[in-house]
Amino acid sequence: MDKDEKEEKNEKGIVKLREVEDVSYATIRKARESWSMFSIMSEFIETTEHLSELNPAVTVFGSARIHPDNPYYIQCMELSRRLSDAGFHVISGGGPGIMAAANRGAFEGKSLSVGLNIDLPFEQTPNRWQNISLNYRHFFPRKVAFAKYADAYVLFPGGFGTLDELCEVLTLIQTGKSRRIPVILVGSDFWNGLLEWLKNVLIPYGTLSPEDVDLMTVIDDTDKVLEAIFNFYELRSTGPSEEERQKMMYL
C-alpha cells in the first residue's frame, strides 16, 4: 500500500512496547505496569478478606473539611451510633470530618466501625475510631469496596469526592451493575439545589430520565433516615441475593 492509499484510509496507530527499539526502556515500562496491576489485585484480595462477610453495612460519605462542632458532624455521629446499635456496621473513608464522625459513632455502638483509608497529599489523616482499617493506594478498589459491601448509602454534605461517590453509586444502580438499595442525602439545604438542577436541566435536555432522580431521597431528620433504611429491609433480607451477588462481580 503506497502513501496515498494509507492517507486515504486514514490509518492510525501507536508503537507497541515490543516494537520499541530501546529494549531496556520497554522492559522497565512493562515491569512497572505489571507491578502496578499486582498492587491493585492485592488491594482487592485484602478487601475481600476483611469485608466479604460484613453484613449488614451502611456506607457513609461526606466532607473531610467539616469540623466536630458542625451540626452535620454531630448528626452523623448520632446516626452512625444508632445504626451500629441496630446491628449495621458502618463504613467510611477513614479520614477526618464526616468520615471521622461516622467511624466515631459506630465505634461507640455495638457493631463494627470500618475505615477505607487512602494515601493522599492532604486532608486524609486516618481517624482513630476504626475496628477494621484498610489502606489503599488506588482509588479504584476502594470505590468498589464502598459500593459492593453496602446495604445503604448515606451522604452528608461534601465536595468533589462526595459528589464523585454519589454519581458512582447512582450510575451502578441505574445501569443495573449494582442492586437497588437506599441512597439517602442528608441536608435539604445542601442537596436541594443539585436535585433542582437535575430536574430542570438534565431531564429537559434528555440526558437523564425522571425515574433516575427517584434513585435518591433527601432527608433531614435522623429518625427518618433510620426509618427509610429499616423500612426498605422489612420486605427483604439485607445483603445481596445470589443473583445480585453474581451481577455485582462485574462492578
C-alpha positions in Angstrom: 0.0 0.0 0.0 1.5 3.3 -1.1 1.5 6.5 0.9 -1.6 8.0 -0.9 -3.6 4.8 -0.1 -2.7 5.0 3.6 -3.7 8.6 3.8 -7.0 7.8 2.1 -7.7 5.1 4.6 -6.7 7.4 7.4 -4.8 4.7 9.2 -3.7 5.5 12.7 -1.5 3.5 15.1 0.8 3.6 18.1 4.1 1.9 18.6 3.7 -1.2 20.8 6.2 -1.8 23.6 7.6 -4.8 21.9 8.4 -2.6 18.8 10.3 0.0 20.8 14.0 -0.2 19.9 15.2 0.7 23.4 14.8 -2.8 24.9 15.8 -1.6 28.4 13.2 1.1 28.4 10.5 -1.3 27.2 11.3 -3.9 29.8 11.3 -1.4 32.7 8.0 0.1 31.4 6.3 -3.3 31.3 7.7 -4.3 34.7 6.3 -1.1 36.3 2.9 -1.6 34.7 2.8 -5.2 35.9 3.7 -4.4 39.4 1.0 -1.7 39.5 -1.6 -4.4 38.5 -0.3 -6.7 41.2 -0.7 -3.9 43.7 -4.3 -3.3 42.6 -5.0 -7.1 42.9 -3.6 -7.2 46.4 -5.9 -4.4 47.5 -8.9 -6.3 46.1 -7.8 -9.5 47.8 -7.4 -7.8 51.2 -10.8 -6.1 50.8 -12.5 -9.4 50.1 -10.7 -11.0 53.1 -11.9 -8.4 55.5 -15.3 -7.2 54.2 -17.0 -10.1 52.3 -18.8 -11.3 55.4 -19.6 -7.8 56.6 -23.4 -7.7 56.7 -25.5 -5.6 57.1 -23.5 -2.4 56.5 -24.1 1.2 55.6 -21.5 3.3 53.8 -21.4 7.0 54.9 -19.9 9.7 52.7 -19.2 13.3 53.4 -16.6 16.1 53.5 -13.2 15.8 55.3 -13.4 19.6 56.0 -16.4 19.5 58.4 -15.4 20.2 62.0 -16.6 18.4 65.1 -18.7 21.4 66.2 -20.6 21.4 62.9 -24.3 20.2 63.2 -23.7 17.7 60.4 -20.8 16.2 62.2 -22.9 15.8 65.4 -25.8 14.4 63.4 -23.6 11.9 61.6 -22.2 10.7 64.9 -25.6 10.1 66.3 -26.9 8.4 63.2 -23.9 6.1 62.9 -24.1 5.1 66.6 -27.8 4.3 66.2 -27.1 2.3 63.1 -24.3 0.4 64.9 -26.6 -0.3 67.9 -29.2 -1.6 65.4 -26.8 -4.1 64.0 -25.5 -2.2 61.0 -21.7 -2.0 60.5 -20.6 1.5 59.3 -18.1 2.1 56.5 -16.5 5.4 55.9 -13.4 6.7 54.1 -11.4 6.6 57.3 -10.3 10.2 57.3 -11.4 13.4 59.2 -14.6 15.3 59.1 -17.8 13.4 58.3 -15.7 10.2 57.9 -14.5 10.6 61.5 -18.0 11.3 62.7 -19.3 8.1 61.1 -16.5 6.0 62.5 -16.7 7.6 65.9 -20.4 7.0 66.2 -20.1 3.4 65.0 -17.2 2.7 67.3 -19.2 3.8 70.3 -22.1 1.5 69.2 -22.3 -2.3 69.1 -21.3 -3.1 65.5 -18.0 -2.6 63.6 -16.6 0.7 62.5 -14.8 0.3 59.2 -12.4 2.8 57.6 -11.2 2.6 54.0 -8.2 4.9 54.1 -6.3 6.2 51.1 -2.9 7.9 50.7 -3.5 11.5 49.7 -1.1 14.5 49.9 -3.6 16.4 52.1 -6.9 16.0 54.0 -6.6 12.3 54.5 -5.3 11.5 58.0 -6.8 8.3 59.4 -9.1 8.8 62.4 -8.7 6.6 65.5 -12.2 5.1 65.6 -11.7 2.1 63.3 -12.3 -1.5 64.3 -11.3 -2.5 60.7 -8.8 -0.2 59.0 -7.8 -0.9 55.4 -5.3 1.2 53.5 -5.4 1.9 49.7 -3.0 3.4 47.2 -5.5 3.2 44.4 -9.0 4.9 44.3 -10.5 2.1 42.1 -10.6 -0.9 44.5 -11.6 1.5 47.4 -14.5 2.8 45.4 -15.6 -0.8 44.6 -15.5 -1.7 48.3 -17.7 1.3 49.2 -20.3 0.1 46.7 -20.1 -3.6 46.9 -20.4 -4.1 50.7 -23.1 -1.5 51.5 -26.7 -2.2 52.1 -27.5 1.6 52.1 -25.6 4.8 51.2 -25.9 7.9 53.4 -24.3 11.1 52.0 -23.7 14.2 54.1 -22.6 17.5 52.6 -19.3 17.2 50.8 -17.1 18.3 47.9 -15.8 16.6 44.7 -15.1 13.3 46.5 -18.6 13.0 47.9 -20.2 14.0 44.5 -18.0 11.5 42.8 -19.2 8.7 45.1 -22.8 9.8 44.7 -22.5 9.7 40.9 -20.7 6.4 41.1 -23.3 4.6 43.1 -26.2 6.1 41.1 -24.6 5.1 37.8 -24.1 1.5 39.1 -27.7 1.3 40.2 -29.1 3.0 37.1 -27.2 0.7 34.7 -28.1 -2.5 36.6 -24.5 -3.2 37.6 -25.5 -3.0 41.3 -28.6 -3.7 43.2 -31.2 -1.1 44.2 -30.6 0.0 47.8 -31.4 3.2 49.7 -29.4 6.3 48.7 -30.1 9.0 51.2 -28.9 12.6 51.0 -28.8 14.2 54.4 -29.4 18.0 54.4 -32.0 19.5 52.1 -30.4 23.0 52.4 -27.2 21.4 50.8 -28.7 18.9 48.3 -31.9 20.5 47.0 -30.1 22.8 44.6 -28.4 19.8 43.0 -31.7 18.0 42.6 -33.4 21.1 41.1 -30.6 21.3 38.6 -31.0 17.6 37.7 -34.8 18.1 37.2 -34.7 21.5 35.5 -31.6 21.0 33.2 -30.6 17.4 32.7 -34.1 15.9 32.3 -35.3 18.6 29.8 -32.0 18.0 27.9 -32.8 14.3 27.7 -29.6 13.3 29.4 -31.5 11.9 32.5 -34.8 10.2 33.0 -37.3 11.4 35.7 -37.1 8.0 37.4 -33.3 8.4 37.7 -33.8 11.2 40.2 -36.0 8.9 42.3 -33.0 6.7 43.0 -32.1 9.0 45.8 -34.0 10.6 48.7 -33.3 13.8 50.6 -34.0 13.5 54.3 -33.1 15.9 57.2 -34.3 14.1 60.3 -32.1 11.4 61.8 -35.2 9.3 62.8 -36.5 9.4 59.3 -33.1 8.3 57.8 -33.2 5.3 60.1 -36.8 4.6 59.2 -36.1 4.7 55.5 -33.3 2.1 55.8 -35.2 -0.1 58.2 -38.4 0.0 56.1 -36.6 -0.9 53.0 -35.4 -4.2 54.6 -38.8 -5.1 56.1 -39.7 -6.8 52.8 -36.3 -8.4 52.1 -33.1 -9.5 53.8 -30.0 -7.4 53.9 -27.2 -8.4 51.7 -27.4 -9.3 48.0 -29.3 -12.3 46.7 -27.3 -14.9 44.8 -28.4 -13.3 41.6 -27.4 -9.9 42.8 -24.1 -11.2 44.1 -23.2 -12.6 40.6 -24.2 -9.3 39.0 -22.0 -7.3 41.3 -19.0 -9.4 40.4 -18.8 -7.1 37.4 -18.9 -3.7 39.2 
